[in-house]
Amino acid sequence: MTFQLNPPSNGLIGHRGLAHFAPENTLIGFQMAKSKGLEWIEFDVQLSNDNELMIIHDHNLNRTTNGNGLIYEQHSEILSKLDAGSWFNEKFTGTTIPNLDKDLAKILSLDLNLNIEIKCPKETDQNYKNTLADKIITLIKHKWSPSSPLPLVSSFEWPILLKIRDALPEQPIGFLCEILTADVLRIAAQVGNATINCHYPNLSEQQIYQAQALDIPLLVFTVNQQDAANKLIDSGVFGVFTDILTDTYSSVRKVV
């Protein structure tokens, strides 16, 4: 099954929105990415203790909010009232943690391609993972706008991706990995309509060629150096995740 989403024309995917310019994983960060001309963003999703899809990266609240403790131990109403902006800059005071269900219309209105990364704290059990998968399935199946492209759903938790694919046969999925191994390539090729999202310091030119030979799009994280981004984009990867780069570096995808 051929991958069904179009790559960003400039090769760039905003990481956690656009994390150098605005608080990560926030609506204002997504808006910032849009204003900087990006076509794709990535953000992270995990469950509150009442099974709401909260958009936040860390499993602990301490770094990016004025709260404390673990996300999955907190009720969504409490999470939604936390300040998730002042840690970044006082001008963002009052910025909140988005709730993917409740804020979906606002996010889709930005007309961006979305990579939703599913996060599972190590302490959580299989029930947590099943519930998270079911929530994503319900969101896409029943709440996603038919006029918006499907998201790319990615995770290091590959069984969750396969559960989502079983329920949604057309759903693009992304296998996250630190190192691109032969097993990752084999699984992504067999599953189809799948990307591999990998860590760029561990990626070789030979591995890029191997993925291309199998027609598997590569998404590479997290690239904040212009020269490295240029090299990767010119090599033909689908896109690079970045916190800071906003210009067009590659001529590979320009239409002549």
C-alpha positions, -999 to +999 in steps of 0.1 A: +000+000+000+016+033-011+020+061+014-009+084+009+002+118+023+022+145+005+056+156+018+062+192+029+073+212-001+102+227+018+111+194+036+104+207+071+080+195+098+075+217+129+085+198+160+060+200+188+045+229+169+076+251+164+093+247+197+120+274+194+094+301+187+065+293+211+057+269+239+058+234+226+026+214+220+003+244+223-022+260+199-002+291+197+028+270+188+008+254+160-003+289+148+033+300+149+043+271+126+015+281+102+026+318+102+062+307+095+050+289+063+053+253+075+029+228+060+034+200+086+036+199+123+042+171+149+027+170+184+025+145+212-006+129+228-011+110+260-041+102+283-053+120+314-068+099+342-103+104+328-090+092+294-089+125+276-063+130+248-040+157+261-014+173+239+019+173+259+053+156+255+066+150+290+049+124+312+056+148+341+041+182+343+070+200+360+091+212+330+064+228+308+036+238+332+031+252+366+017+219+377+034+188+393+030+151+389+022+127+361-002+134+333-021+101+336-027+107+373-044+140+367-080+148+356-083+167+323-102+196+339-072+202+362-048+198+333-067+223+312-064+250+338-026+248+341-003+275+327+018+258+299+033+290+285+051+312+311+079+287+315+089+295+279+083+333+281+061+355+303+043+368+272+028+333+268+014+333+303-020+316+304-014+293+274-030+260+282-025+223+274-047+214+244-072+187+246-071+170+212-109+162+211-120+196+223-095+216+203-097+195+171-117+220+151-092+248+159-063+226+150-078+214+117-088+250+108-050+258+105-050+236+074-018+218+084-007+182+079-004+166+113+018+140+128+003+127+160+029+109+182+014+086+208+032+086+241+030+058+267+047+063+301+067+033+312+046+029+343+013+024+324-002-010+316-018-026+286-052-012+295-037+023+291-023+014+257-056-002+245-076+028+257-052+053+240-054+033+208-093+032+210-094+069+217-073+077+186-094+053+165-127+069+176-113+104+170-102+097+134-132+075+125-160+097+139-146+132+145-120+139+118-132+163+091-135+146+057-121+178+041-088+174+061-061+150+052-058+121+076-030+125+102+001+105+103-001+085+136+034+075+149+048+059+180+076+038+195+048+015+207+044-004+174+016-027+186-006+004+191+000+014+155-009-020+143-041-020+164-050+014+149-043+001+114-065-030+120-094-007+128-086+019+101-072+002+071-065+035+052-047+051+082-011+062+076+012+051+105+048+059+114+072+035+131+094+055+155+129+042+161+163+054+173+182+032+149+170+021+114+174-016+114+165-043+089+136-053+111+121-018+110+124-017+072+109-051+068+079-043+091+072-010+075+074-025+040+050-053+049+025-031+066+024-005+038+011+031+039+037+036+067+067+059+074+098+053+095+105+082+118+141+079+129+169+098+148+192+115+123+226+111+140+221+073+136+211+075+099+235+066+071+232+073+034+230+036+028+200+033+051+183+061+033+188+043+000+175+011+014+143+028+026+139+045-008+143+012-026+114-002-006+094+030-012+092+038+025+091+075+034+117+086+060+109+113+086+140+124+105+142+139+140+152+165+153+172+186+129+181+222+139+212+227+118+208+241+083+236+220+067+222+188+082+187+196+070+200+205+035+218+172+032+189+151+044+163+169+023+185+167-008+189+130-002+152+126-007+138+120+028+101+128+032+108+155+058+129+166+088+114+176+122+128+209+134+123+233+163+138+263+145+143+261+108+116+278+087+131+285+053+131+265+022+165+248+018+161+222-009+153+225-046+144+188-049+106+193-046+103+226-065+080+223-095+096+234-127 
